């Protein structure tokens, strides 16, 4: 991948990219949507990849305090991690990376991110950017810019791993190289970026300076 190009760091979205929390999240959001008289089937596809407060705020529901609703939704999500599991190969892939060369960049609040990371059994990173760390969430680039800064690099020299449109747009706006993870996609996504199903056939190549490359191992069936 990327013709042997090397990067300073990898920046990973969490939900849908490193772990699958779709069932748990949709249980909580479905209950919330029904309680507010929304059409659940229409609403659910719109809530992925953004901070809860921004999802609620975009609905402009009369008499609704977005911050209060976001807090209640987060509490419900923290209490429900049934079925949260790692994307195939993610735990091993992360474990092979130098700790100072990767971060998780998520629209989830920190408390929710930590319980989902534990439930999925993936490594907890030394560097995390969560919902509380930025004023403007995805698709604004702020979260990826901040993660790169905390690692000591420029976002233009990083790879963003994402699954959802708001996060992909945020990675693009940050000037990063984007890789799209499709493990949780129900439909094919049209994108100009590299796409991979999961991390099973992905290897990080680390040079003497700690810079990171990506290699995809083709299976015998695919070759």
C-alpha positions as semicolon CSV with decimal commas, in nm:
position;residue;x (nm);y (nm);z (nm)
1;X;0,000;0,000;0,000
2;X;0,114;0,355;-0,084
3;X;0,412;0,227;-0,284
4;X;0,644;0,192;0,014
5;X;0,571;0,538;0,153
6;X;0,641;0,585;0,524
7;X;0,448;0,793;0,775
8;X;0,513;0,947;1,115
9;X;0,208;0,804;1,292
10;X;-0,126;0,627;1,262
11;X;-0,447;0,788;1,390
12;X;-0,738;0,549;1,446
13;X;-1,104;0,621;1,483
14;X;-1,253;0,376;1,735
15;X;-1,614;0,269;1,670
16;X;-1,640;0,084;1,339
17;X;-1,266;0,114;1,282
18;X;-1,100;-0,072;1,570
19;X;-1,407;-0,222;1,732
20;X;-1,765;-0,298;1,636
21;X;-2,011;-0,133;1,874
22;X;-2,292;-0,096;1,621
23;X;-2,544;-0,322;1,792
24;X;-2,493;-0,165;2,135
25;X;-2,500;0,190;2,003
26;X;-2,809;0,131;1,793
27;X;-2,994;-0,024;2,088
28;X;-2,936;0,291;2,293
29;X;-3,003;0,537;2,013
30;X;-3,315;0,348;1,900
31;X;-3,465;0,378;2,248
32;X;-3,378;0,746;2,257
33;X;-3,519;0,812;1,909
34;X;-3,846;0,634;1,988
35;X;-3,879;0,837;2,306
36;X;-3,860;1,155;2,098
37;X;-4,102;1,041;1,828
38;X;-3,841;0,997;1,556
39;X;-3,857;0,743;1,276
40;X;-3,588;0,503;1,396
41;X;-3,504;0,348;1,058
42;X;-3,450;0,691;0,905
43;X;-3,260;0,830;1,201
44;X;-3,010;0,553;1,282
45;X;-2,790;0,586;0,971
46;X;-2,733;0,954;1,059
47;X;-2,590;0,903;1,408
48;X;-2,267;0,721;1,329
49;X;-1,930;0,895;1,337
50;X;-2,035;1,215;1,516
51;X;-2,035;1,328;1,877
52;X;-2,368;1,266;2,049
53;X;-2,421;1,634;2,121
54;X;-2,382;1,722;1,754
55;X;-2,619;1,448;1,645
56;X;-2,884;1,576;1,886
57;X;-2,818;1,940;1,803
58;X;-2,862;1,881;1,428
59;X;-3,216;1,752;1,492
60;X;-3,319;2,087;1,643
61;X;-3,591;1,923;1,852
62;X;-3,808;2,178;2,031
63;X;-3,754;2,199;2,407
64;X;-3,457;1,961;2,401
65;X;-3,125;2,045;2,569
66;X;-2,859;1,878;2,349
67;X;-2,600;1,860;2,627
68;X;-2,841;1,696;2,870
69;X;-2,958;1,446;2,609
70;X;-2,599;1,366;2,507
71;X;-2,508;1,302;2,871
72;X;-2,804;1,066;2,914
73;X;-2,721;0,881;2,593
74;X;-2,359;0,841;2,703
75;X;-2,464;0,699;3,040
76;X;-2,684;0,445;2,863
77;X;-2,404;0,350;2,623
78;X;-2,155;0,302;2,906
79;X;-2,401;0,061;3,068
80;X;-2,447;-0,142;2,749
81;X;-2,136;-0,299;2,596
82;X;-2,297;-0,633;2,511
83;X;-2,168;-0,751;2,175
84;X;-1,885;-0,496;2,153
85;X;-1,590;-0,674;1,993
86;X;-1,268;-0,599;1,811
87;X;-1,245;-0,569;1,434
88;X;-1,060;-0,877;1,311
89;X;-0,683;-0,844;1,356
90;X;-0,704;-0,502;1,524
91;X;-0,561;-0,604;1,862
92;X;-0,254;-0,770;1,712
93;X;-0,198;-0,486;1,466
94;X;-0,206;-0,223;1,740
95;X;0,014;-0,428;1,971
96;X;0,287;-0,435;1,705
97;X;0,301;-0,053;1,678
98;X;0,541;0,167;1,876
99;X;0,331;0,324;2,156
100;X;0,441;0,677;2,067
101;X;0,340;0,640;1,701
102;X;-0,036;0,585;1,724
103;X;-0,346;0,733;1,882
104;X;-0,719;0,672;1,906
105;X;-0,929;0,966;1,788
106;X;-1,294;0,913;1,871
107;X;-1,622;1,102;1,884
108;X;-1,707;0,908;2,200
109;X;-1,653;1,063;2,544
110;X;-1,352;0,931;2,734
111;X;-1,552;0,720;2,982
112;X;-1,739;0,546;2,700
113;X;-1,421;0,495;2,497
114;X;-1,248;0,326;2,789
115;X;-1,527;0,077;2,859
116;X;-1,555;-0,013;2,490
117;X;-1,178;-0,057;2,455
118;X;-1,182;-0,291;2,755
119;X;-1,487;-0,481;2,629
120;X;-1,328;-0,532;2,287
121;X;-0,992;-0,638;2,430
122;X;-0,781;-0,398;2,224
123;X;-0,477;-0,214;2,362
124;X;-0,536;0,116;2,539
125;X;-0,325;0,382;2,365
126;X;-0,088;0,622;2,535
127;X;-0,252;0,903;2,336
128;X;-0,625;0,953;2,295
129;X;-0,842;1,237;2,168
130;X;-1,206;1,207;2,272
131;X;-1,526;1,409;2,249
132;X;-1,431;1,634;2,541
133;X;-1,101;1,742;2,385
134;X;-1,235;1,950;2,095
135;X;-1,494;2,221;2,045
136;X;-1,582;2,105;1,694
137;X;-1,621;1,731;1,634
138;X;-1,596;1,535;1,310
139;X;-1,626;1,624;1,021
140;X;-1,415;1,917;1,146
141;X;-1,045;1,823;1,138
142;X;-0,972;1,946;1,492
143;X;-0,954;1,602;1,653
144;X;-0,699;1,462;1,408
145;X;-0,493;1,780;1,415
146;X;-0,483;1,762;1,795
147;X;-0,389;1,394;1,799
148;X;-0,103;1,452;1,557
149;X;0,014;1,749;1,766
150;X;0,008;1,544;2,086
151;X;0,221;1,279;1,919
152;X;0,459;1,551;1,800
153;X;0,390;1,527;1,427
154;X;0,209;1,705;1,146
155;X;-0,124;1,553;1,039
156;X;-0,005;1,566;0,678
157;X;0,251;1,301;0,778
158;X;-0,006;1,068;0,934
159;X;-0,248;0,799;0,822
160;X;-0,607;0,825;0,944
161;X;-0,800;0,497;0,972
162;X;-1,175;0,560;0,951
163;X;-1,503;0,395;0,863
164;X;-1,769;0,669;0,863
165;X;-1,820;0,966;0,633
166;X;-1,780;1,239;0,900
167;X;-1,447;1,090;1,009
168;X;-1,325;1,045;0,653
169;X;-1,408;1,410;0,585
170;X;-1,224;1,510;0,903
171;X;-0,916;1,315;0,796
172;X;-0,925;1,476;0,453
173;X;-0,962;1,823;0,602
174;X;-0,665;1,756;0,831
175;X;-0,454;1,677;0,525
176;X;-0,385;1,319;0,632
177;X;-0,372;1,006;0,418
178;X;-0,696;0,813;0,475
179;X;-0,759;0,439;0,486
180;X;-1,120;0,323;0,506
181;X;-1,208;0,015;0,714
182;X;-1,517;-0,159;0,575
183;X;-1,576;-0,440;0,828
184;X;-1,898;-0,287;0,961
185;X;-2,029;-0,153;0,629
186;X;-2,355;-0,301;0,509
187;X;-2,319;-0,144;0,165
188;X;-2,022;-0,066;-0,056
189;X;-1,887;0,284;0,001
190;X;-1,771;0,486;-0,296
191;X;-1,443;0,647;-0,192
192;X;-1,117;0,751;-0,358
193;X;-0,922;0,621;-0,058
194;X;-0,758;0,286;0,004
195;X;-1,008;0,043;0,157
196;X;-0,950;-0,272;0,362
197;X;-1,197;-0,507;0,526
198;X;-1,003;-0,552;0,850
199;X;-0,648;-0,588;0,985
200;X;-0,598;-0,962;0,931
201;X;-0,382;-0,921;0,621
202;X;-0,230;-0,585;0,714
203;X;0,125;-0,547;0,843
204;X;0,299;-0,237;0,973
205;X;0,656;-0,197;0,850
206;X;0,872;0,005;1,089
207;X;1,205;0,149;0,978
208;X;1,508;0,242;1,191
209;X;1,371;0,593;1,247
210;X;1,038;0,456;1,370
211;X;0,850;0,563;1,060
212;X;0,559;0,343;0,962
213;X;0,464;0,178;0,636
214;X;0,176;-0,051;0,543
215;X;0,185;-0,380;0,358
216;X;-0,116;-0,588;0,259
217;X;-0,056;-0,962;0,243
218;X;-0,256;-1,113;-0,041
219;X;-0,405;-1,453;0,028
220;X;-0,342;-1,738;-0,214
221;X;-0,709;-1,725;-0,315
222;X;-0,683;-1,355;-0,401
223;X;-0,359;-1,383;-0,596
